[in-house]
């Protein structure tokens, strides 16, 4: 890094961390303060609307984190006094026997469609009261006049010390503001002249629950002032919830939170896990009453909740749990009652404390940015602190019932830490770009990466590579025809097109040596597709070289020739030379063998030869033929040489390959005369270079057949 960016780094890092902490603190403040100001909320301007959306997104992230705290954390222990009788289906049809219908006539009402006669609920209250139930709560709103009202009214009056029913507080937004309405029980059930009289009757409580802005129920109201209930009654009246009334009927009024307003409560379990529903038909059935409930003894001193539990009633709410996410209304009320019985309420820390936590996250990000310079260790430090913050918040949630901000400090820590890492990366990158720009003139990209990663290293590495080697033909005559300047210019043109072909397939350049060009794939980094990339590069190289030919004079174009060889194997790769002068490249016998194969392109009159090692790694070799099996100069093991279709092969190359295969099979089997005839036919018909070479060889072998022939020819020359 240059001195100037380094000197500015402390100020930039400080600015990043402070800005992140301030931004998330401001968004938190916006949500806490502005979301409660309805007048302000209706007048968000374009910029403020963006703030509002950001604050809402942050709150959604906080809610998501808190829901995971609920999922993973401690739950409220269930109170065994709570029982649930569910309206599990809209009709019982023929579920009851004639004997049961005779003993309990009200069962006939259950055989009809819901809503049933209110005589059903009257009988249920009577039966449970006689069994000694502490409280009987009906999570139903009897808003209209109905059949059986007299019986239900009589039971509500007779057992007023243990019965609670519900009413709704309906508040909906319209274009003209909020629409407020109380949905009260029919006056024929509970006599009242004004809504205030009904609201103050201890047999009725509001069953309404209000989910959070994202639709999930996390808060519950046990008591509300008239203003909090949107002025549905006189301002001096306090409205009590269905659950608060139940607690008071059970003699547990001291457990009702005294302060009006919403409280965050701790759930007991997902839907259906602890509050197992009892079908209402089983309770009213004489057989079920006797067999399942010991003639009512199971309900003695219990708080019994009665309400719709079947899906078709659509009385359900989203909860923090994921499976199942929805919970029926009656079970929700049991959750709220259970939370009060266990005093399991959660408290959000004050805004100032929350802002302090967010600010602390910014300071930690600042300390990590200055204290740990190694990026990997700094990321691990950030993640470790983030995990610690989560576990601490979870412990506060479980042990103290405190809700600490999670998303805001975590995002402050992560974004500030990552932003500083990005800044450091940019500074480092700028310096490397300067160096790379200069060194890029001398090294191919992959080699440059290796050199920069470990400059000056003299330790070679083993690598499996695919080599592409090409060489110009007739160098001496070309030099004579062109002169030194012309030869130099031609070589630059040749190396330019060759370099583009190689670099276009992510190859690495070894060196330009005279008129020879060596490139490779597979080092210094592995390249699983190296053989295929080398083949594509060879095809591009041949096409580009042929494109140069028309630029030359007829004399030079006639002399202009080249060969391309592909070969693969293991090499040592790295810096070689001295401490004062290094050269990065390959060392290995594979390089020498590749040079021998390239030299054979002239012998066979072929533009491209591919060794069997490379050929076996090609996914789509295209039209090809096995040219020969030879032992090159200086080697003892044979190598198979293939020719693949390329821009210089004739149009009828497929047919040539098939005919060559027949000739070569005869040659391998020792039928030299027949093979010679077939090869010569190919030479006459197609001027095929490999056929010309093999025909001449067959003439030699025919004259003096070897005693031990295996189809392998040993080359005595390079």
QUIHUPE-V768781 format. One record per backbone hydrogen bond with DSSP energy under -1.0 kcal/mol. NH is the residue of the N-H (numbers start at 1). CO is the residue of the C=O. Records with the same first field share a line. If there is no record, write none. Layout:
BEGIN
NH = CO + CO
END
This chain:
BEGIN
6 = 2
7 = 3
8 = 4
9 = 5
12 = 8
13 = 9
14 = 10
15 = 11
16 = 12
17 = 13
18 = 14
19 = 15
20 = 16
21 = 17
22 = 18
23 = 19
24 = 20
25 = 21
26 = 22
27 = 23
28 = 24
29 = 25
30 = 26
31 = 27
32 = 28
33 = 29
34 = 30
37 = 34
38 = 36
41 = 37
42 = 38
43 = 40
49 = 45
50 = 46
51 = 47
52 = 48
53 = 49
54 = 50
55 = 51
56 = 52
57 = 53
58 = 54
59 = 55
60 = 56
61 = 57
62 = 58
63 = 59
64 = 60
65 = 61
66 = 62
67 = 63
68 = 64
69 = 65
70 = 66
71 = 67
72 = 68
73 = 69
76 = 267
82 = 79
83 = 303
85 = 305
86 = 278
87 = 307
88 = 86
92 = 110
95 = 92
101 = 97
102 = 98
103 = 99
104 = 100
107 = 104
108 = 105
109 = 106
112 = 109
118 = 147
120 = 117
122 = 118
123 = 119
124 = 120
125 = 121
126 = 122
127 = 123
128 = 124
129 = 125
130 = 126
131 = 127
132 = 129
133 = 128
134 = 302
135 = 302
136 = 162
137 = 304
138 = 164
139 = 306
140 = 138
143 = 141
149 = 146
152 = 148
153 = 149
154 = 150
155 = 151
156 = 152
157 = 153
158 = 154
159 = 155
160 = 157
162 = 159
164 = 136
165 = 203
166 = 140
167 = 205
168 = 183
170 = 181
172 = 179
174 = 177
177 = 174
179 = 172
181 = 170
183 = 168
186 = 142
189 = 186
190 = 186
198 = 194
199 = 195
200 = 196
201 = 198
204 = 201
205 = 165
206 = 240
207 = 167
212 = 216
215 = 212
217 = 318
220 = 263
224 = 239
229 = 225
230 = 227
231 = 226
237 = 234
239 = 224
241 = 222
242 = 206
245 = 241
246 = 242
247 = 243
248 = 244
249 = 245
250 = 246
251 = 248
252 = 247
255 = 252
256 = 253
261 = 223
263 = 220
265 = 218
266 = 344
273 = 270
276 = 274
278 = 84
280 = 86
283 = 279
284 = 280
285 = 281
289 = 285
290 = 286
291 = 287
292 = 288
295 = 289
297 = 294
298 = 293
299 = 296
300 = 297
301 = 132
302 = 299
303 = 81
304 = 135
305 = 83
306 = 137
307 = 85
309 = 87
310 = 87
313 = 310
314 = 311
316 = 314
317 = 327
319 = 325
327 = 317
329 = 315
332 = 328
333 = 329
334 = 330
335 = 331
336 = 332
337 = 333
338 = 334
339 = 335
340 = 336
341 = 337
342 = 338
344 = 339
346 = 264
347 = 401
349 = 403
354 = 350
355 = 351
356 = 352
357 = 353
358 = 354
359 = 355
360 = 356
361 = 357
362 = 358
363 = 359
364 = 360
365 = 361
366 = 362
367 = 363
368 = 364
369 = 365
370 = 366
371 = 367
372 = 368
378 = 374
379 = 375
380 = 376
381 = 377
382 = 378
383 = 379
384 = 380
385 = 381
386 = 382
387 = 383
388 = 384
389 = 385
390 = 386
391 = 387
392 = 388
393 = 389
394 = 390
395 = 391
396 = 392
397 = 393
398 = 394
399 = 395
400 = 396
402 = 396
403 = 347
410 = 406
411 = 407
412 = 408
413 = 409
414 = 410
415 = 411
416 = 412
417 = 413
418 = 414
419 = 415
420 = 416
421 = 417
422 = 418
423 = 419
424 = 420
425 = 421
426 = 422
427 = 423
428 = 424
429 = 425
430 = 426
431 = 427
432 = 428
433 = 429
434 = 430
435 = 431
436 = 432
437 = 433
438 = 434
439 = 435
440 = 436
441 = 438
442 = 439
443 = 439
448 = 444
449 = 445
450 = 446
451 = 447
452 = 448
453 = 449
454 = 450
457 = 454
461 = 573
463 = 571
465 = 569
466 = 521
467 = 567
468 = 519
469 = 565
470 = 517
471 = 563
472 = 515
473 = 561
478 = 474
479 = 475
480 = 476
481 = 477
482 = 478
483 = 479
487 = 483
488 = 484
489 = 485
490 = 486
491 = 487
492 = 488
493 = 489
494 = 490
495 = 491
496 = 492
497 = 493
498 = 494
499 = 495
500 = 496
501 = 497
502 = 498
503 = 499
504 = 500
505 = 502
506 = 503
507 = 502
508 = 520
510 = 518
513 = 516
516 = 513
517 = 470
518 = 511
519 = 468
520 = 508
521 = 466
530 = 527
533 = 529
534 = 530
535 = 531
536 = 532
537 = 533
538 = 534
539 = 535
540 = 536
541 = 537
542 = 538
543 = 539
544 = 540
545 = 541
546 = 542
547 = 543
551 = 548
552 = 549
557 = 553
558 = 554
559 = 555
560 = 556
563 = 471
564 = 607
565 = 469
566 = 609
567 = 467
569 = 465
571 = 463
572 = 587
573 = 461
574 = 585
576 = 583
578 = 581
583 = 576
585 = 574
587 = 572
591 = 588
593 = 589
594 = 590
595 = 591
596 = 592
597 = 593
598 = 594
599 = 595
600 = 596
601 = 598
604 = 600
606 = 601
609 = 564
610 = 642
611 = 566
612 = 640
615 = 611
616 = 612
617 = 614
618 = 615
625 = 643
627 = 641
628 = 641
630 = 639
631 = 713
635 = 632
639 = 630
641 = 628
642 = 610
643 = 625
645 = 623
649 = 646
653 = 650
656 = 652
657 = 653
658 = 654
659 = 655
660 = 656
661 = 657
662 = 658
663 = 659
664 = 660
665 = 661
666 = 662
667 = 663
668 = 664
669 = 665
670 = 667
671 = 666
672 = 670
675 = 671
676 = 672
677 = 673
678 = 674
679 = 675
680 = 676
681 = 677
682 = 678
683 = 679
684 = 680
685 = 681
686 = 682
687 = 683
692 = 688
693 = 689
694 = 690
695 = 691
696 = 692
697 = 693
698 = 694
699 = 695
700 = 696
701 = 697
702 = 698
703 = 699
704 = 700
713 = 629
715 = 631
END
